């Protein structure tokens, strides 16, 4: 990402960075580190809190640890005024020490415990940092294949980690998870065209922009013109195709994860629908799900969880 002024950076974000959400523990003991991760996760993202309540209590701390690592890493990349390469490189060295059992930061103290107990690989955690580092120098993507390679490292690792928390590592279900995570990343891009533009990034593939007659300067307008609307309609349909591809995971994932997976899948589809209802104009405003809609999705996911438990008790599952 090229250097941006602080006003543009603030306009492109809606959340405080992770390190401003809770005081860092005074020491590196595990209970304090875990409490810190719970505080950050609960304060940073409403949807995470809702989803974490749909998994068994035994997994909730691990969810918070993983989430806080991902958010802290993302914030290192996005909150820097200028190039964050050095900060991310230092954080990457901290990941190596974490995996080696020598964590030196509260986030890594909590994450080291999760990695050891759940037998997690370093690869998805490192992939996330690789993607965030890429954002420091790559400002646009030539075509869809190039963007998908970015999603492979920026989004898909999260789903792989979540599956591994429930000891699910087979290729078929990992592929379904990758599809859902890619769809979620893409629909977030189309939701945030203005925010990303203010941050110096354009995730719309250049080949798609050219095909629809969209120039970069059109992204600076107050509202989307017909060319950009046509392009975003095409891109939203593309994102939805990944949701369709990953849909079976809501039925085949480990039972403990199904409600949360269904919630995020429904949420991604809901954002796609919101963009469509806005006429595919994400320059004049950012289409989002209303709070009642979010709680409705969570309620349906929770109902599905209760019904699943009842079915198992009755011997139907």
C-alpha positions in Angstrom: 0.0 0.0 0.0 1.4 3.4 -0.8 1.7 5.9 2.0 -1.6 7.5 2.9 -2.4 10.4 5.1 -3.9 9.7 8.5 -7.3 11.2 7.6 -7.7 8.8 4.7 -6.6 5.9 6.8 -9.1 6.7 9.5 -11.9 7.2 6.9 -11.1 3.7 5.5 -11.6 2.0 8.9 -14.4 1.7 11.4 -12.7 -0.2 14.3 -10.0 0.8 16.7 -6.9 -1.3 16.4 -6.6 -4.3 18.6 -4.0 -2.7 20.9 -6.4 0.1 21.8 -9.3 -2.2 22.9 -7.8 -3.6 26.1 -4.7 -3.0 28.3 -1.9 -5.3 27.6 -1.2 -7.6 30.6 1.7 -6.7 32.8 3.3 -10.1 32.5 3.2 -13.1 30.1 1.2 -15.5 32.2 -1.3 -17.6 30.3 -4.5 -16.6 32.2 -3.8 -12.9 31.6 -3.0 -13.5 28.0 -6.2 -15.5 27.5 -8.3 -12.8 29.2 -6.7 -10.2 27.0 -7.7 -12.1 23.8 -11.2 -12.5 25.1 -11.5 -8.8 25.7 -10.1 -7.9 22.2 -12.3 -10.4 20.4 -15.5 -9.3 22.3 -14.8 -5.6 21.7 -13.6 -5.7 18.2 -16.2 -7.5 16.1 -19.8 -8.1 17.0 -20.2 -11.0 14.5 -17.3 -12.9 16.1 -18.9 -12.7 19.5 -22.2 -14.0 18.1 -20.5 -16.8 16.2 -18.3 -17.9 19.2 -21.4 -18.5 21.2 -22.5 -21.1 18.7 -19.5 -23.3 19.4 -19.0 -25.4 22.6 -17.4 -23.5 25.5 -14.3 -25.7 25.1 -13.5 -24.0 21.8 -14.3 -20.4 22.6 -11.0 -19.5 24.1 -9.2 -20.9 21.1 -11.5 -18.9 18.8 -10.6 -15.8 20.7 -6.9 -16.5 20.6 -6.9 -17.1 16.8 -9.2 -14.1 16.2 -7.0 -11.8 18.2 -3.9 -13.0 16.3 -5.6 -12.3 13.0 -6.9 -8.9 14.0 -3.6 -7.8 15.5 -1.8 -8.9 12.3 -4.3 -7.1 10.1 -4.2 -3.9 12.2 -0.4 -3.9 12.0 -0.7 -3.7 8.2 -3.6 -1.3 8.1 -2.9 1.2 10.9 0.6 2.1 9.7 1.2 5.5 8.2 3.3 4.4 5.3 4.9 1.0 4.9 4.3 -1.7 7.6 6.7 -4.2 6.1 9.2 -4.0 9.0 6.5 -4.3 11.7 5.0 -7.3 9.9 8.5 -8.9 9.6 9.1 -8.5 13.3 5.6 -9.9 14.1 6.5 -12.9 11.8 9.6 -13.6 13.8 7.3 -13.6 16.9 5.2 -16.2 15.2 8.3 -18.4 14.8 9.1 -18.0 18.5 5.5 -18.7 19.4 5.5 -22.0 17.5 8.8 -22.9 19.0 7.3 -22.6 22.5 9.0 -19.3 23.3 6.3 -16.6 22.9 7.2 -13.1 23.9 3.9 -11.2 23.5 0.5 -11.8 25.2 -1.2 -12.6 21.9 1.5 -15.2 21.2 1.3 -16.6 24.7 -2.4 -17.4 24.3 -1.9 -18.6 20.7 1.0 -20.9 21.6 -1.3 -22.7 24.0 -3.9 -23.2 21.3 -1.4 -24.3 18.7 0.1 -26.9 21.1 -3.2 -28.3 22.4 -4.9 -28.4 19.0 -1.9 -29.5 17.0 -2.1 -26.6 14.6 0.3 -26.0 11.7 2.2 -22.7 11.4 1.4 -22.5 7.7 -2.1 -20.8 7.8 -0.9 -18.3 10.4 2.2 -17.5 8.2 0.0 -17.3 5.1 -2.1 -14.5 6.7 1.0 -12.5 7.4 2.2 -13.0 3.8 -1.0 -11.6 2.5 -0.9 -8.6 4.8 2.7 -8.0 3.7 1.6 -8.2 0.1 -0.8 -5.3 0.7 2.2 -3.1 1.4 3.4 -3.3 -2.2 0.6 -4.7 -4.4 -2.1 -2.1 -5.0 -4.2 -3.7 -7.7 -4.7 -7.2 -9.2 -4.5 -7.9 -12.9 -7.2 -10.6 -13.1 -9.3 -12.9 -11.1 -6.7 -15.6 -10.8 -4.3 -13.1 -9.2 -7.0 -12.0 -6.8 -7.8 -15.6 -5.9 -4.2 -16.3 -5.1 -4.4 -13.4 -2.6 -7.6 -14.8 -1.1 -5.9 -18.1 -0.7 -3.6 -16.5 1.8 -5.7 -13.6 3.2 -9.0 -15.5 3.8 -8.8 -19.2 3.4 -6.3 -19.8 6.2 -8.9 -18.6 8.8 -11.3 -21.4 7.7 -8.6 -24.0 7.7 -7.6 -23.0 11.3 -11.2 -23.2 12.4 -11.6 -26.6 10.9 -8.4 -27.8 12.5 -9.6 -26.6 15.9 -12.2 -29.4 15.6 -9.6 -31.8 14.2 -11.0 -31.6 10.7 -8.2 -31.7 8.1 -9.4 -33.7 5.2 -9.0 -32.2 1.7 -12.7 -32.3 0.7 -14.0 -30.3 3.6 -11.0 -27.9 3.5 -11.8 -27.2 -0.1 -15.4 -26.4 0.8 -14.1 -24.1 3.6 -11.8 -22.4 1.1 -14.7 -21.6 -1.2 -16.8 -20.0 1.7 -13.8 -18.0 2.9 -13.0 -16.8 -0.6 -16.6 -15.8 -1.1 -16.6 -13.9 2.1 -13.4 -12.0 1.2 -14.7 -11.1 -2.3 -18.1 -9.8 -1.0 -16.2 -7.8 1.6 -14.1 -6.3 -1.2 -17.2 -5.3 -3.2 -18.8 -3.9 -0.1 -15.7 -1.8 0.6 -14.8 -0.4 -2.8 -14.7 3.2 -1.4 -12.9 2.3 1.8 -10.2 0.4 0.0 -9.8 3.2 -2.6 -9.3 5.7 0.3 -6.7 3.3 1.7 -4.8 3.2 -1.7 -6.1 -0.2 -2.7 -8.2 -1.5 -5.6 -9.2 -5.1 -5.4 -11.4 -5.0 -8.5 -9.5 -7.0 -11.1 -8.0 -4.8 -13.8 -9.2 -7.1 -16.6 -12.8 -7.0 -15.3 -12.6 -3.2 -15.0 -11.4 -2.9 -18.6 -14.1 -5.3 -19.8 -16.8 -3.1 -18.2 -15.3 0.2 -19.2 -14.4 1.2 -15.6 -11.4 3.5 -15.0 -9.8 4.0 -11.6 -10.9 7.6 -11.6 -14.5 6.4 -11.6 -13.9 5.0 -8.1 -13.4 8.5 -6.8 -17.0 9.6 -7.7 -19.7 10.2 -5.1 -21.8 7.4 -6.6 -21.3 4.5 -9.0 -22.0 5.1 -12.6 -23.6 2.5 -14.9 -20.3 0.9 -15.9 -19.3 0.4 -12.2 -22.7 -0.9 -11.4 -22.5 -3.4 -14.2 -19.0 -4.5 -13.0 -20.1 -4.9 -9.3 -23.2 -6.9 -10.4 -20.8 -9.3 -12.1 -18.4 -9.4 -9.2 -21.2 -10.1 -6.7 -22.4 -13.0 -8.8 -18.9 -14.3 -8.8 -18.7 -14.1 -5.0 -22.1 -15.9 -4.7 -20.8 -18.8 -6.8 -18.2 -19.5 -4.1 -21.0 -19.6 -1.5 -22.9 -22.1 -3.6 -19.7 -24.2 -3.9 -19.0 -24.2 -0.2 -22.7 -24.7 0.9 -22.3 -28.4 1.7 -19.9 -27.7 4.5 -22.8 -26.5 6.6 -24.0 -30.2 6.6 -20.7 -32.0 6.5 -18.4 -30.1 8.9 -17.9 -31.3 12.4 -21.2 -30.9 14.2 -19.7 -28.5 16.7 -18.8 -26.0 13.9 -21.9 -26.3 11.8 -23.9 -23.4 13.4 -21.1 -21.0 13.1 -20.3 -22.0 9.5 -24.0 -21.6 8.6 -24.0 -18.2 10.3 -21.0 -16.9 8.3 -22.3 -18.4 5.1 -25.7 -16.7 5.6 -24.0 -13.5 6.6 -22.0 -13.5 3.4 -25.1 -14.1 1.3 -26.8 -11.3 3.3 -24.1 -8.8 2.4 -24.3 -9.8 -1.2 -28.1 -9.2 -1.1 -27.6 -5.9 0.6 -25.2 -4.8 -2.2 -27.8 -5.8 -4.8 -30.6 -3.9 -2.9 -28.3 -0.8 -3.0 -28.3 -1.1 -6.8 -24.7 -2.3 -6.7 -23.6 1.3 -5.8 -21.0 0.9 -3.0 -19.6 4.4 -3.5 -22.5 6.4 -2.2 -22.9 4.2 0.9 -21.6 0.9 2.4 -24.3 -1.7 2.2 -24.5 -3.7 5.5 -26.7 -6.1 7.4 -28.9 -4.4 10.0 -28.5 -5.4 13.6 -32.0 -7.1 13.6 -30.9 -9.0 10.5 -27.7 -10.2 12.1 -29.5 -11.4 15.2 -32.1 -13.1 13.0 -29.3 -15.0 11.3 -27.8 -15.9 14.6 -31.1 -17.0 16.0 -31.7 -19.3 13.0 -28.2 -20.8 13.4 -28.8 -21.4 17.1 -32.2 -23.0 16.3 -30.5 -25.3 13.9 -28.0 -26.2 16.6 -30.7 -27.0 19.1 -32.6 -29.1 16.5 -29.5 -30.9 15.6 -28.9 -31.9 19.2 -32.5 -33.0 19.6 -32.2 -35.1 16.4 -29.1 -36.8 17.7 -30.8 -37.6 21.0 -33.6 -39.2 19.0 -31.2 -41.2 17.0 -31.8 -39.4 13.7 -28.3 -38.1 13.1 
